[in-house]
Amino acid sequence: MSGFSTARLKMVDGQVRTNDVTDRRVLDAMLTVPREAFVPVARQALAYLDLDLDVSEGGAKRFLIKPQLTGKLLQAAEIGEGDNVLVVGCATGYLAALTARLARQVTATECDPALAAKAKDACASLPNVTCKAAACAEGDPSAAPYDVILLNGAVEVTPEALLGQLKEGGRLLGVSAQSRPPRAMIVTHTHGEFGHRALFDAAAPVLPGLEQAAAFVF
């Protein structure tokens, strides 16, 4: 077993399973998809550590969220084999690649065009993944409505445009940095209404464009 394969197994056993992720499909995806392939070569040694991993190469900071948070969000999303999924702020495409093993179709957006191109290359072998450069707050209306929307990060404001792209019965999952402490949340779309439910305490970097505007101070 290679060094990365061993590290991947240790990540799943030591970070993901121990945080109550028991869904076999999610675990199999995380055991199969090589996280190091979505990380700049100079930082591949950090690929399986329990941290939000910076994958930016100049420009705004962009991250792959912690493995344990990734697994818990995927499990809570209950993605079905026939689902159409949007991954927002996909960075280099790791979360999109995991989701591709669970869903029928995945659209992944990234606000940094250079990273969106990297995500497209990294997911080129996955026929059910489309990666696009787009603002995080905008999503991708062209492939909507979505059964599931996954945020690869946190929000400080309500993502109204994203909620508008949810199918009836759909759900949006990510971290709300509006609460104290920050919490992973699920928003469900039922009978034209949106219901919010906290899942667990969590923290993640805020997605660009979904930050709270700075208040004016004298």
RAGI-V964715 format. One record per backbone hydrogen bond with DSSP energy under -0.5 kcal/mol. CO is the residue of the C=O (numbers start at 1). NH is the residue of the N-H. Records with the same first field share a line. If there is no record, write none. Layout:
# RAGI-V964715
CO->NH + NH
This chain:
# RAGI-V964715
2->6
3->7
4->8
5->9
6->10
7->11
8->12
9->13
10->14
11->15 + 16
12->17
16->19 + 21
17->20
20->22
23->27
24->28
25->29
26->30
27->31
28->32
29->33
33->35
34->37
35->38
36->39
40->43
41->44
43->46
44->47
46->49
49->51
51->53
52->54
53->64
58->57
62->55 + 56
63->65
64->53
66->70
67->71
68->72
69->73
70->74
71->75
72->76
73->77
74->78 + 79
75->78
80->83
83->85 + 104 + 105
84->147 + 148
85->107
86->88 + 150
87->109
88->152
90->93
93->97
94->98
95->99
96->100
97->101
98->101
99->102 + 103
105->85
106->130
107->87
108->132
109->89 + 90
110->134
111->113
112->116
113->117
114->118
115->119
116->120
117->121
118->122
119->123
121->124
123->126
125->127
126->129
128->106
130->108
132->110 + 134
135->138 + 139
140->143
141->144
146->167
147->171
148->86
149->173
150->88 + 152
151->153
153->175
154->207
155->177 + 178
158->160
159->163
160->164
162->165
163->166
165->145 + 146
167->170
170->189
171->149
172->187
173->151
174->185
175->155 + 177
176->183
182->202
183->176
184->199 + 200
185->174
186->188 + 197
187->172
188->190 + 195
189->169
190->193
193->190 + 195
195->188
197->186
200->184
205->154
207->210
210->156 + 157
